[in-house]
Amino acid sequence: MRGLCAVRTRRRSGARHASALLVGCLVSLAIVLAVTTSSTEAAPPTETFAQFKTALRPDARAAGISKPTLDAALEQLKPDLSLPDLERPRPAASKEKKQRGQPEFVKPPRDYLSPRTLNTLTARGQTKAKAHAKALAEIERRFNLAPEIVLAIWGRETAFGGYRLKHDAIRALATQAWTGRRRAKFREELLLALKILEEKRTTRSAMRSSWAGAMGPTQLLPSNYYDHAVDLDGDGRKDIWSSVPDALGAAAKSLIDNGWQPGRTWGWEIRKPANFDCALEGPDKKRPLSAWIAAGYTRTFGRAWPQDATNEEAYLLLPEGARGPAFLMHNNFLVLKSYNFADLYALFVGNLADRIAGGGKFETAWATTKPHDKSRIADIQRWLNAAGYPAGQVDGRAGTITRSAIGAYQNASGLTLDCYPSHAVWHHLRKANP
């Protein structure tokens, strides 16, 4: 994706991935043992790439991967130190352009959810809906899933085929497994990628990927392939690389397997009541939709609430605190995050799906505030945690937990309540933390 997806580590290293045990149920017990008993989880940073490849071979052989497959994949393989999320610095002499972080975490909402991008992908998505009507009808029949959701994933991930995947999956996964920040996870994915080659499910040349090893139109990691791949086009192969129907089918099965509730939306943009409290944001503060309605929350554009959903729980999402659009999110929104654990990603997919189905735009404009420096957001998180306002992991990303903590601190300190990591909040906390 991207741009649209070059970043899918996804992002896939979070809730979305099945455990090694589940992967083993789908592939082989041998690969589970190879992954869970691997000593490289604690591999020293000084290990050379050659040593990493040598250490990988016994586990790969135990997982049923033959010597010819390993030789072809590994003998001439070199790491790609231009990839993001590595623990080893790029060589000073490297001429490769350094990639930015995931756009979901570095772009402000107004840029990530730009009307131009959404309008372009909406038009393409509606065209693709006609071109792949048969496959989408089969998805709806088999999974009871609205086809626009998987179309929107395809659009966000690879712009309906408009984004060219730049990396060789084996090289990307091997580099991340050797010196990435999540080495154990990527080692698992590398072994599964080699298993794919061993089983001749596709060719090495077809395994183009994001920098995190996510492959195909809907960007699936090797573990996702074994967990969710389906033969939707009926040709006897589960081909997520070159078959659009199979790729869409795998995305659909992933959503269903992760708890998507058919017949329900992902969420609603809302108008805030006069006594709005942004500190109520977050999944941990969910309540029945009827309670939000009773508190004065209404839908944008004067739309009615679905009567059959008022007893279901929803939570408040404020990507820019009190400054921008506000949303009430259904459980299905969390399922979209299982595909990519980022609020803006799930919001993009949900809104694009609505647009492909004929829905409208956001009623409230996104703020024009530039994103704050990650170091200052990390300062705010660290200071809030120390002051007894749980702001979550100190990672420089102002997610729901951090924004809610900011709101609680602002309420207690008599500051303007906007649940935003503003300069005012930073300066106020800094005075208490010289």
CORFEN-V564726 format. One record per backbone hydrogen bond with DSSP energy under -1.0 kcal/mol. NH is the residue of the N-H (numbers start at 1). CO is the residue of the C=O. If there is no record, write none. Layout:
NH_CO, NH_CO
This chain:
2_4, 6_2, 8_5, 9_7, 13_9, 14_10, 17_14, 23_19, 24_20, 25_21, 26_22, 27_23, 32_28, 33_29, 34_30, 35_31, 36_32, 37_33, 38_35, 42_39, 43_40, 47_44, 52_48, 53_49, 54_50, 55_51, 56_52, 57_53, 60_56, 61_57, 62_58, 63_59, 64_61, 65_60, 70_66, 71_67, 72_68, 73_69, 74_70, 75_71, 77_74, 83_80, 87_179, 94_91, 105_102, 107_103, 111_108, 112_108, 113_109, 114_111, 118_114, 119_115, 120_116, 121_117, 122_118, 123_119, 124_120, 125_121, 126_122, 127_123, 128_124, 129_125, 130_126, 131_127, 132_128, 133_130, 136_132, 137_133, 138_134, 139_135, 140_136, 141_137, 142_138, 143_139, 144_140, 149_146, 151_147, 152_148, 153_149, 154_150, 155_151, 156_152, 157_153, 158_154, 159_155, 160_154, 162_159, 163_158, 167_209, 169_207, 172_168, 173_169, 174_170, 175_171, 176_172, 177_173, 178_174, 179_175, 180_176, 181_85, 186_182, 187_183, 188_184, 189_185, 190_186, 191_187, 192_188, 193_189, 194_190, 195_191, 196_192, 197_193, 198_194, 199_195, 200_197, 201_196, 207_204, 208_206, 209_167, 210_214, 211_6, 213_210, 215_220, 219_216, 220_215, 225_221, 226_222, 227_223, 228_224, 229_225, 232_230, 247_243, 248_244, 249_245, 250_246, 251_247, 252_248, 253_249, 254_250, 255_251, 256_252, 257_253, 258_254, 259_256, 260_255, 264_261, 268_328, 270_326, 271_298, 276_273, 280_277, 281_278, 282_316, 285_282, 286_283, 287_314, 289_312, 290_310, 291_288, 292_288, 293_289, 294_290, 295_291, 296_293, 297_292, 298_271, 300_269, 303_300, 309_306, 312_309, 314_287, 315_329, 317_327, 321_318, 322_418, 323_320, 327_317, 328_268, 329_315, 330_266, 333_330, 335_331, 336_332, 337_333, 339_336, 340_336, 342_340, 346_342, 347_343, 348_344, 349_345, 350_346, 351_347, 352_348, 353_349, 354_350, 355_351, 356_352, 357_353, 358_355, 359_354, 377_373, 378_374, 379_375, 380_376, 381_377, 382_378, 383_379, 384_380, 385_381, 386_382, 387_383, 388_385, 389_384, 395_393, 399_397, 403_399, 404_400, 405_401, 406_402, 407_403, 408_404, 409_405, 410_406, 411_407, 412_408, 413_409, 415_410, 422_420, 426_422, 427_423, 428_424, 429_425, 430_426, 431_427, 433_430
